[in-house]
Amino acid sequence: MTSRVSRRTFLDGLAVGAAGLAVGTAAKSYGQIIGSNDRLNFAVIGLNGRGYAHLAALKANKSAARISYVCDVDSNILKKFADAVQRETGEAPATDKDFRTILARKDIDAITIATPDHWHTPMAIAGLQAGKHVYVEKPCSHNPAEGQMLVQAQQKYGKLVQMGTQQRSSPHSMEIVEKIHGGIIGRPYLAKAWYSNVRKSIGTGKEAPVPSQLDWDLWQGPAPRRPYRDNVHPYNWHWFRNYGTGETLNNGTHEVDVCRWALGVDFPKRVTSSGGRYQFQDDWQFYDTLVTSFEYEDKMLTWEGKSCQGMKYYGRDRGSAIMGTTGTVVVDRDGYEIYDLKGNKTNEFKVGSTTSSADLRGADSMTDLHFANFIAGIRKGEKLNAPISVGNVAVTMLQLSNIAWEVNRELHLDTKDGRIQGDPEAMKMWGREYEKEWAPHV
């Protein structure tokens, strides 16, 4: 199977391929199939950055799971990661550049996805259709239509899908949200989420020959084809609309999700968004500065993203402030603080470590616990902390923030599903165009 095989052709032949692979490797894989022991077989797909946090989390849960397969379309990245798995866990994973080959294997119980954003939903749906449980990094989709499809696919195929908003599994975050719901700051009605970093310019790229170690066609997958440029892979794809979703989805998903969790809200009725690319003039296609307001009947949630200006709020690179009728809670990955109505600190909790927005991997105890919850969901039926039906709400909200910025006007939404009302031009951005025969379907 080459990278030119279409997604539909692959799925049509999936059962046949899986059967053949199972027969050919029966002796090797029998002892790794769930049921013959208590360890789940994981395949990690997308290995350059966040994939290392997946490695660390699966190592932390090694009594219940192993990394059996790893996959990346860049052979250098693939080898480096496979070597790290063997070094860290003492077990050498099988490797492949093509995730479709991995999905065809019956001895894989779950996949984790840390690829570029444009791959998240198509790959997750393909995983569900292949009978795998899925851990997918945020954002779970490239656009709102994909998010809806992924929720529908999970319901149809019945496997678990956990989204990588790991703060949902943070003990202190769970504790303080419960206290907020219990009235510790009265009735919460305003939440502010923020993220600050000092990212450098990505410059002006140029078309160049595809590096020999990279399968550029498979890297692009469902995205309409573009020539290879020398400032996109392996990280700067975040800032190109064809593949990425901007800082709002790259990092805002975490804090906005915490805010809506604390406020107890889902889709807003109105979204406004403004900002621009102010720090540098380069190939970056999104804003580096964005301010968004999500309005509800009796609450409001705001998001402020500063990709290239590192000024902290409340002494934090990133965080969430939830304000109520009798006080305020400020919470981040390192703890929380409680303030009275006049802004006097009355209590605090610190986990004893400090995170930074400059950390692009995010390997931490929250991720370990988020994986533990996912694994327990598969093995024991434990309720997921961030099932896709929950995770997709914040993702869709922030994609709507991007659309509001793009059209430069307020959006009015259906509060049941977030769909844009009375604005056909904006609604055209609900989905995207796909490379021929690569469009996901449920």
C-alpha positions as CSV (number, residue, x, y, z in Angstrom):
1,M,0.0,0.0,0.0
2,T,1.5,3.4,-1.0
3,S,0.6,6.8,0.2
4,R,-1.3,7.5,-3.0
5,V,-4.0,4.9,-2.1
6,S,-7.2,6.8,-1.3
7,R,-8.8,6.8,2.1
8,R,-12.0,5.1,0.7
9,T,-10.0,2.4,-1.0
10,F,-8.1,1.8,2.2
11,L,-11.3,1.5,4.3
12,D,-12.9,-0.9,1.8
13,G,-10.0,-3.2,2.1
14,L,-9.4,-2.8,5.8
15,A,-11.0,-6.0,7.0
16,V,-9.2,-8.1,4.4
17,G,-5.9,-6.5,5.2
18,A,-6.4,-7.0,8.9
19,A,-7.2,-10.6,8.5
20,G,-4.1,-11.2,6.4
21,L,-1.8,-9.4,8.8
22,A,-3.3,-11.3,11.8
23,V,-2.6,-14.6,10.1
24,G,0.9,-13.5,9.1
25,T,1.9,-12.4,12.6
26,A,-0.2,-14.7,14.8
27,A,2.8,-16.2,16.6
28,K,4.3,-12.7,17.3
29,S,1.1,-10.9,18.3
30,Y,-1.0,-13.5,20.2
31,G,0.6,-12.7,23.5
32,Q,-0.1,-9.0,23.0
33,I,-3.8,-9.2,22.2
34,I,-6.0,-7.8,25.0
35,G,-7.5,-10.7,26.9
36,S,-4.3,-12.8,26.8
37,N,-2.9,-10.4,29.4
38,D,-4.0,-7.1,31.0
39,R,-2.0,-4.7,28.9
40,L,-3.5,-2.7,26.1
41,N,-1.6,-2.3,22.9
42,F,-1.2,1.3,21.8
43,A,-0.1,2.9,18.6
44,V,1.2,6.4,18.8
45,I,0.8,8.4,15.6
46,G,2.5,11.8,15.1
47,L,5.8,11.8,17.0
48,N,7.6,15.2,16.8
49,G,6.4,17.1,19.9
50,R,3.4,16.2,21.9
51,G,4.0,12.5,21.0
52,Y,6.7,12.5,23.7
53,A,4.1,13.4,26.3
54,H,2.1,10.4,25.1
55,L,5.3,8.3,25.5
56,A,5.8,9.6,29.0
57,A,2.1,9.0,30.0
58,L,2.1,5.4,28.6
59,K,5.3,4.7,30.4
60,A,3.7,6.0,33.6
61,N,0.8,3.6,33.0
62,K,3.0,0.7,31.8
63,S,1.3,-1.9,34.1
64,A,-1.8,-1.4,32.0
65,A,-0.5,-0.4,28.5
66,R,2.4,-0.7,26.2
67,I,3.5,1.2,23.1
68,S,3.4,-1.6,20.4
69,Y,3.6,0.6,17.3
70,V,4.7,4.1,16.4
71,C,4.0,6.0,13.2
72,D,5.3,9.1,11.5
73,V,5.7,10.2,7.9
74,D,9.2,11.6,8.6
75,S,11.6,8.7,8.9
76,N,14.1,10.6,11.0
77,I,11.4,11.6,13.5
78,L,10.1,8.0,13.4
79,K,13.5,6.4,14.2
80,K,14.3,8.9,16.9
81,F,11.0,8.3,18.7
82,A,11.2,4.5,18.3
83,D,14.6,4.6,19.9
84,A,13.2,6.7,22.7
85,V,10.4,4.2,23.3
86,Q,12.9,1.4,23.6
87,R,15.2,3.4,25.8
88,E,12.4,4.5,28.1
89,T,10.3,1.4,28.3
90,G,12.7,-1.4,27.5
91,E,10.4,-2.6,24.6
92,A,11.0,-1.9,20.9
93,P,7.9,-0.8,19.1
94,A,7.1,-1.8,15.5
95,T,7.4,1.2,13.1
96,D,5.5,2.4,10.0
97,K,5.1,5.7,8.2
98,D,1.5,4.9,7.1
99,F,-1.1,4.9,9.8
100,R,-3.4,2.9,7.5
101,T,-1.2,-0.1,7.8
102,I,-1.3,0.2,11.6
103,L,-5.1,0.5,11.7
104,A,-5.3,-2.7,9.8
105,R,-3.7,-4.7,12.6
106,K,-6.1,-6.5,14.9
107,D,-3.6,-6.6,17.8
108,I,-3.9,-2.8,18.4
109,D,-6.5,-1.7,21.0
110,A,-6.1,2.0,20.9
111,I,-4.4,4.8,18.9
112,T,-3.1,8.2,20.1
113,I,-3.1,11.1,17.6
114,A,-0.6,13.9,17.9
115,T,-0.4,14.8,14.2
116,P,-1.0,18.2,12.7
117,D,-4.6,19.5,13.2
118,H,-5.9,18.7,9.7
119,W,-5.4,15.0,10.3
120,H,-7.1,14.8,13.7
121,T,-10.7,14.1,12.7
122,P,-10.1,12.1,9.5
123,M,-7.6,9.8,11.4
124,A,-9.8,9.5,14.5
125,I,-12.8,8.5,12.4
126,A,-10.7,6.0,10.5
127,G,-9.5,4.6,13.8
128,L,-13.1,4.2,15.0
129,Q,-14.1,2.5,11.8
130,A,-11.1,0.1,12.3
131,G,-12.4,-0.8,15.8
132,K,-9.8,1.2,17.8
133,H,-10.3,3.4,20.8
134,V,-8.9,6.9,20.2
135,Y,-7.0,9.4,22.2
136,V,-6.9,12.6,20.1
137,E,-5.0,15.8,20.9
138,K,-6.8,19.1,20.9
139,P,-8.2,20.5,18.8
140,C,-10.1,17.4,17.9
141,S,-10.9,18.8,14.5
142,H,-9.8,21.4,11.9
143,N,-13.3,22.9,11.5
144,P,-16.8,22.7,13.2
145,A,-18.2,20.2,10.6
146,E,-15.4,17.8,11.4
147,G,-16.1,18.0,15.1
148,Q,-19.7,17.1,14.6
149,M,-18.7,14.2,12.4
150,L,-16.3,12.9,15.0
151,V,-19.0,13.0,17.7
152,Q,-21.4,11.1,15.4
153,A,-18.7,8.6,14.5
154,Q,-18.0,7.8,18.2
155,Q,-21.7,7.3,18.8
156,K,-22.0,5.1,15.7
157,Y,-19.0,2.8,16.3
158,G,-19.1,2.7,20.1
159,K,-15.4,2.9,20.9
160,L,-14.1,5.5,23.3
161,V,-12.6,8.9,22.2
162,Q,-10.8,11.0,24.8
163,M,-9.7,14.5,23.8
164,G,-6.3,15.7,25.1
165,T,-7.6,18.5,27.3
166,Q,-5.6,17.0,30.2
167,Q,-6.6,19.7,32.8
168,R,-9.9,17.8,33.0
169,S,-7.9,15.1,34.8
170,S,-6.0,17.5,37.1
171,P,-7.0,16.7,40.7
172,H,-6.8,20.4,41.8
173,S,-8.7,21.6,38.8
174,M,-11.5,19.0,39.4
175,E,-11.5,20.1,43.1
176,I,-11.8,23.8,42.5
177,V,-14.4,23.5,39.7
178,E,-16.5,21.4,42.1
179,K,-16.1,24.1,44.7
180,I,-17.1,26.8,42.2
181,H,-20.2,24.8,41.4
182,G,-20.8,24.5,45.2
183,G,-20.9,28.3,45.6
184,I,-17.4,29.2,46.8
185,I,-17.5,32.5,44.8
186,G,-21.2,32.8,44.8
187,R,-22.8,32.7,41.3
188,P,-20.1,32.6,38.7
189,Y,-20.9,34.8,35.7
190,L,-17.6,36.0,34.1
191,A,-14.6,33.9,33.0
192,K,-11.3,35.1,31.4
193,A,-8.9,32.7,29.6
194,W,-5.5,33.8,28.4
195,Y,-2.2,32.6,26.9
196,S,1.0,34.5,26.5
197,N,4.2,33.5,24.6
198,V,7.2,35.0,22.9
199,R,7.1,33.1,19.6
200,K,9.6,34.2,17.0
201,S,8.9,35.0,13.3
202,I,8.6,32.1,10.9
203,G,10.0,34.2,8.1
204,T,9.1,34.0,4.5
205,G,9.4,30.5,3.2
206,K,10.2,29.3,-0.3
207,E,9.3,26.3,-2.4
208,A,11.9,23.6,-2.0
209,P,12.5,20.0,-2.8
210,V,10.8,17.7,-0.4
211,P,13.3,16.3,2.1
212,S,14.2,12.6,1.3
213,Q,13.0,11.4,4.8
214,L,9.5,13.0,4.4
215,D,6.4,11.6,2.7
216,W,4.9,15.0,1.9
217,D,1.9,13.6,0.1
218,L,0.9,11.5,3.1
219,W,1.8,14.4,5.4
220,Q,-0.9,16.5,3.6
221,G,-3.4,13.6,3.5
222,P,-6.9,15.1,3.5
223,A,-5.7,18.7,3.0
224,P,-5.8,20.1,-0.6
225,R,-2.3,19.8,-2.1
226,R,0.3,22.6,-1.8
227,P,3.9,22.6,-2.8
228,Y,6.4,21.9,-0.1
229,R,7.8,25.0,1.5
230,D,10.8,25.2,3.8
231,N,9.1,26.8,6.8
232,V,6.0,24.6,7.4
233,H,7.3,21.2,8.7
234,P,7.7,20.1,11.4
235,Y,6.0,22.8,13.6
236,N,5.0,25.9,11.8
237,W,2.0,24.3,10.1
238,H,0.1,25.6,13.1
239,W,0.1,29.0,11.5
240,F,-1.1,28.0,8.0
241,R,-4.9,27.7,7.4
242,N,-4.6,24.6,5.2
243,Y,-3.2,22.6,8.1
244,G,-3.5,24.5,11.4
245,T,-6.0,26.4,13.4
246,G,-4.0,29.2,15.0
247,E,-3.1,29.9,18.6
248,T,-6.7,29.9,19.6
249,L,-7.1,26.2,19.0
250,N,-3.5,25.3,19.6
251,N,-3.6,26.6,23.2
252,G,-6.8,28.4,23.9
253,T,-8.7,25.2,23.8
254,H,-7.3,24.3,27.3
255,E,-8.2,27.4,29.2
256,V,-11.5,28.1,27.4
257,D,-12.6,24.5,28.2
258,V,-11.7,25.1,31.9
259,C,-13.7,28.3,31.9
260,R,-16.9,26.8,30.4
261,W,-16.5,23.8,32.7
262,A,-16.4,26.2,35.7
263,L,-19.3,28.4,34.4
264,G,-21.4,25.3,33.5
265,V,-22.1,26.5,30.0
266,D,-22.0,25.0,26.5
267,F,-22.5,26.9,23.2
268,P,-22.9,30.7,23.5
269,K,-25.5,32.8,21.7
270,R,-23.0,35.4,20.4
271,V,-19.3,35.5,19.4
272,T,-17.2,38.5,18.7
273,S,-13.5,38.4,17.9
274,S,-10.9,40.9,16.9
275,G,-7.1,40.9,16.5
276,G,-4.3,40.8,13.9
277,R,-0.8,39.9,13.0
278,Y,1.0,42.8,14.7
279,Q,4.4,41.6,15.9
280,F,6.0,40.4,12.6
281,Q,5.3,40.5,8.9
282,D,5.9,37.0,7.6
283,D,4.1,33.9,6.3
284,W,2.0,33.5,9.5
285,Q,-1.6,33.4,8.2
286,F,-3.4,33.8,11.5
287,Y,-3.4,36.6,14.2
288,D,-0.7,36.8,16.8
289,T,-3.0,38.7,19.1
290,L,-6.7,38.0,19.5
291,V,-9.5,39.0,21.9
292,T,-12.8,37.1,21.8
293,S,-16.0,37.3,23.7
294,F,-18.5,34.5,24.1
295,E,-21.9,35.8,25.3
296,Y,-24.6,33.7,27.1
297,E,-27.9,34.8,28.5
298,D,-26.5,35.5,32.0
299,K,-22.8,34.8,31.7
300,M,-19.8,35.8,29.6
301,L,-16.5,34.1,28.7
302,T,-13.5,35.9,27.1
303,W,-10.3,34.6,25.5
304,E,-7.1,36.6,25.0
305,G,-4.3,35.1,23.0
306,K,-0.9,36.7,22.7
307,S,1.5,34.5,20.7
308,C,4.4,37.0,20.6
309,Q,4.0,39.1,23.7
310,G,4.8,37.4,26.9
311,M,3.2,39.8,29.4
312,K,1.7,37.6,32.2
313,Y,-1.7,38.0,33.9
314,Y,-1.9,37.1,37.6
315,G,1.8,36.2,37.3
316,R,0.9,33.4,34.8
317,D,1.7,32.7,31.2
318,R,-1.7,31.0,30.9
319,G,-4.7,30.4,33.0
320,S,-8.4,31.0,33.7
321,A,-10.0,33.5,36.1
322,I,-13.6,32.7,37.1
323,M,-15.5,35.6,38.7
324,G,-18.7,35.4,40.7
325,T,-21.0,37.4,42.9
326,T,-18.8,37.0,46.0
327,G,-15.3,36.4,44.7
328,T,-12.8,35.1,42.1
329,V,-10.9,31.9,41.4
330,V,-7.7,31.9,39.4
331,V,-6.7,28.5,38.2
332,D,-3.9,27.1,36.0
333,R,-1.9,23.9,35.7
334,D,0.1,24.6,38.8
335,G,-2.7,25.3,41.3
336,Y,-5.4,27.8,42.2
337,E,-6.0,31.0,44.2
338,I,-9.2,32.2,45.7
339,Y,-10.0,36.0,46.2
340,D,-12.7,37.9,47.8
341,L,-14.9,40.4,46.1
342,K,-12.3,43.2,46.7
343,G,-9.5,41.1,45.2
344,N,-7.9,40.0,48.5
345,K,-6.4,36.5,48.4
346,T,-8.1,34.3,50.9
347,N,-6.7,30.8,50.0
348,E,-4.5,29.1,47.5
349,F,-3.2,25.7,46.5
350,K,0.1,24.9,44.7
351,V,1.1,21.6,43.2
352,G,4.8,22.3,43.7
353,S,5.8,22.6,40.0
354,T,5.8,25.3,37.4
355,T,4.7,25.0,33.8
356,S,5.7,27.4,31.0
357,S,4.1,28.3,27.7
358,A,7.5,27.8,26.1
359,D,7.1,24.0,26.8
360,L,5.9,22.5,23.5
361,R,5.7,18.9,24.7
362,G,3.7,19.3,28.0
363,A,4.7,16.0,29.5
364,D,3.2,16.2,33.0
365,S,1.3,14.4,35.7
366,M,-2.0,15.7,34.3
367,T,-1.3,14.0,31.0
368,D,-0.4,10.8,32.9
369,L,-3.7,10.9,34.7
370,H,-5.6,11.7,31.6
371,F,-4.2,8.6,29.9
372,A,-4.9,6.6,33.1
373,N,-8.5,7.7,32.9
374,F,-8.7,6.7,29.2
375,I,-7.1,3.3,29.9
376,A,-9.5,2.7,32.8
377,G,-12.4,3.6,30.5
378,I,-11.3,0.9,28.0
379,R,-10.5,-1.7,30.6
380,K,-13.1,-1.0,33.3
381,G,-15.8,1.2,31.8
382,E,-14.7,4.2,33.9
383,K,-16.3,7.5,32.8
384,L,-14.0,9.6,30.6
385,N,-13.0,13.0,31.9
386,A,-13.0,14.5,28.4
387,P,-15.1,12.4,26.1
388,I,-15.3,13.8,22.6
389,S,-18.9,15.0,23.0
390,V,-17.6,17.3,25.8
391,G,-14.3,18.2,24.3
392,N,-15.7,19.2,21.0
393,V,-17.8,22.1,22.5
394,A,-14.8,24.3,23.4
395,V,-13.1,23.4,20.1
396,T,-16.1,24.4,18.1
397,M,-16.5,27.6,20.1
398,L,-12.9,28.6,19.3
399,Q,-13.3,27.7,15.6
400,L,-16.2,30.0,15.6
401,S,-13.9,32.6,17.2
402,N,-11.7,32.2,14.2
403,I,-14.6,32.5,11.8
404,A,-15.8,35.7,13.6
405,W,-12.3,37.1,13.2
406,E,-12.2,36.1,9.5
407,V,-15.5,37.8,8.6
408,N,-14.9,40.7,11.1
409,R,-18.4,40.7,12.6
410,E,-20.5,39.3,15.4
411,L,-21.8,35.8,14.9
412,H,-25.2,34.7,16.2
413,L,-25.4,31.0,17.1
414,D,-27.8,28.2,17.7
415,T,-27.1,27.4,21.3
416,K,-27.9,23.7,20.8
417,D,-25.0,23.0,18.4
418,G,-23.2,26.2,17.7
419,R,-24.3,26.6,14.1
420,I,-24.1,30.1,12.7
421,Q,-27.5,31.7,12.2
422,G,-28.5,34.2,9.5
423,D,-25.0,34.6,8.0
424,P,-24.5,32.3,4.9
425,E,-21.0,33.8,4.2
426,A,-19.8,32.9,7.6
427,M,-21.5,29.5,7.5
428,K,-19.4,28.6,4.4
429,M,-16.5,28.4,6.8
430,W,-18.2,25.7,8.9
431,G,-16.4,23.0,6.8
432,R,-13.5,22.8,4.4
433,E,-12.4,21.5,1.0
434,Y,-10.6,18.1,1.0
435,E,-8.1,16.5,-1.3
436,K,-10.1,14.2,-3.7
437,E,-11.2,10.9,-2.1
438,W,-9.9,11.9,1.3
439,A,-13.0,13.6,2.8
440,P,-13.9,11.9,6.1
441,H,-17.4,10.3,6.4
442,V,-19.3,8.6,9.2
